[in-house]
Amino acid sequence: MKTSNCLTATLAAALFAGAVITFTSHAAKPPAGHRAFHGHLLERAKEKLGLSDEQLAKIKAELGSEKDTLHALISALHTARVGLREAIQAPDANETSVRAASAKVSVAEADLAVERLKLYGKISPILTEEQREEVKVFQGKIDDFFDTAINRIGEHLAQ
C-alpha cells in the first residue's frame, strides 16, 4: 500500500508540475484558441498576488525568453513518459527495459527541474517579499490538495 501511495504521489506531482510548466511556457504568447483562458489565468494571478503591470510584463518577458527551452524540455519529458508506458506494456517487458525507460524519465525531469531553478532565480526577484509569501501559501494549498487526493486514492484502492 505504501508503494501504491508513493507511486500515486509521484505521478500526481509530476502531472501537476508538467501542467504548471506547460502553462508558464505559453505565458509569453499562447496559441490563439487559448487566449481567453490564458488572459483569465494571468489576470487572476495578477489580482491574487497584487502584481503591477510592470511586474507582469517582466515575468512575461522572462517566461517568453525561455519558451523554446521549456517547450523542448516538456516535449522530452512527455516522450520519455510515453517510452516508459510502452516499456511497461511491452509483451517482452522486463525489469531492465523498464529501468532504462524510467532512467530516461528521471533525466528529463532533472533537466526540467534545473530549468525551473533558473526561472525561479529570474522571476523571484521581480516579486515583493509579500508576493513570494503568497506564492508559498498557494503552494501549500496545492500540496494539501494533492495530499488529500492521494489519501483518497489510497483508501479507494485498499477497498
C-alpha positions in Angstrom: 0.0 0.0 0.0 2.8 2.4 0.8 4.3 1.7 -2.7 1.0 2.5 -4.2 0.7 5.7 -2.4 4.2 6.7 -3.2 3.7 5.9 -6.9 0.4 7.8 -6.9 2.0 10.8 -5.2 4.9 10.8 -7.7 2.5 10.7 -10.6 0.3 13.4 -9.3 3.2 15.7 -8.5 4.7 15.1 -12.0 1.4 15.8 -13.7 0.9 18.9 -11.7 4.4 20.2 -12.4 4.0 19.4 -16.1 0.8 21.3 -16.2 2.2 24.4 -14.4 5.3 24.5 -16.6 3.2 23.9 -19.7 1.1 26.9 -18.7 4.1 29.1 -18.0 5.8 28.1 -21.3 2.8 29.7 -23.1 2.7 32.8 -20.9 4.5 35.0 -23.4 2.4 34.1 -26.4 -0.4 31.5 -26.0 -2.0 29.7 -29.0 -4.9 31.7 -30.5 -7.5 29.2 -29.1 -6.2 29.7 -25.6 -6.1 33.5 -25.4 -9.2 33.9 -23.2 -8.1 31.1 -20.8 -4.6 32.4 -20.7 -5.8 36.0 -20.1 -8.0 34.9 -17.3 -5.3 33.0 -15.5 -2.8 35.9 -15.8 -5.4 38.3 -14.6 -6.2 36.1 -11.7 -2.5 35.7 -10.8 -2.1 39.5 -11.1 -5.1 40.0 -8.8 -4.2 37.3 -6.2 -0.6 38.4 -5.9 -1.2 42.1 -6.5 1.2 42.2 -9.4 1.8 45.6 -11.0 1.7 45.9 -14.8 5.5 46.3 -14.8 6.0 43.1 -12.8 3.6 41.2 -15.1 5.5 42.5 -18.1 8.8 41.4 -16.6 7.5 38.0 -15.8 6.1 37.5 -19.3 9.5 38.6 -20.7 11.4 36.1 -18.6 9.0 33.3 -19.5 9.0 34.3 -23.1 12.8 34.2 -23.3 12.7 30.6 -22.1 9.7 29.5 -24.1 11.6 27.4 -26.6 13.7 25.7 -23.9 10.6 24.9 -21.8 8.8 23.5 -24.9 11.7 21.3 -25.7 12.1 20.1 -22.1 8.4 19.4 -21.7 8.3 17.5 -25.0 11.3 15.5 -23.9 9.6 14.6 -20.7 6.4 13.6 -22.5 8.4 11.4 -24.9 10.2 9.8 -22.0 6.9 9.1 -20.2 5.4 7.6 -23.3 8.5 5.4 -23.7 8.1 4.3 -20.1 4.5 3.4 -20.6 5.4 1.5 -23.7 8.2 -0.3 -21.9 5.8 -1.4 -19.1 3.2 -2.6 -21.5 5.5 -4.3 -24.0 4.9 -8.1 -24.4 8.6 -8.7 -23.7 8.8 -6.2 -20.8 11.4 -6.9 -18.1 13.0 -5.1 -15.2 16.0 -4.0 -17.3 13.9 -2.4 -20.0 11.6 -0.7 -17.6 14.5 0.7 -15.5 16.2 2.0 -18.7 13.0 3.8 -19.7 12.5 5.1 -16.2 16.0 6.5 -16.2 15.1 8.5 -19.3 12.2 10.0 -17.4 14.4 10.8 -14.5 16.9 12.6 -16.8 14.1 14.6 -18.4 12.6 15.5 -15.0 16.1 16.6 -13.8 16.6 18.8 -16.8 13.2 20.4 -16.3 13.9 20.9 -12.6 17.1 22.8 -13.5 15.2 25.0 -15.9 12.7 25.7 -13.2 15.5 26.7 -10.9 16.8 29.1 -13.5 13.3 30.6 -14.0 12.8 30.9 -10.2 16.1 32.8 -10.0 14.8 35.2 -12.6 11.2 35.6 -11.5 11.6 35.6 -7.7 13.4 38.9 -7.6 10.6 40.5 -9.6 8.2 39.8 -6.7 8.0 41.6 -3.4 8.5 39.6 -0.2 4.8 39.6 0.4 4.1 38.2 -3.0 6.7 35.5 -2.5 5.0 34.6 0.7 1.6 34.5 -1.0 3.1 32.1 -3.6 4.3 29.9 -0.7 0.8 29.9 0.8 -0.6 28.9 -2.6 1.9 26.1 -3.0 1.0 24.8 0.5 -2.7 24.7 -0.6 -1.7 22.7 -3.7 0.3 20.3 -1.6 -2.6 19.9 0.8 -5.0 19.3 -2.2 -2.7 16.6 -3.6 -2.1 15.0 -0.2 -5.9 14.7 0.3 -6.3 13.3 -3.2 -3.5 10.8 -2.8 -5.0 9.6 0.5 -8.4 9.2 -1.1 -7.0 7.3 -3.9 -5.1 5.1 -1.5 -8.2 4.4 0.6 -10.2 3.6 -2.6 -7.5 1.2 -3.8 -7.4 -0.5 -0.4 -11.2 -1.3 -0.6 
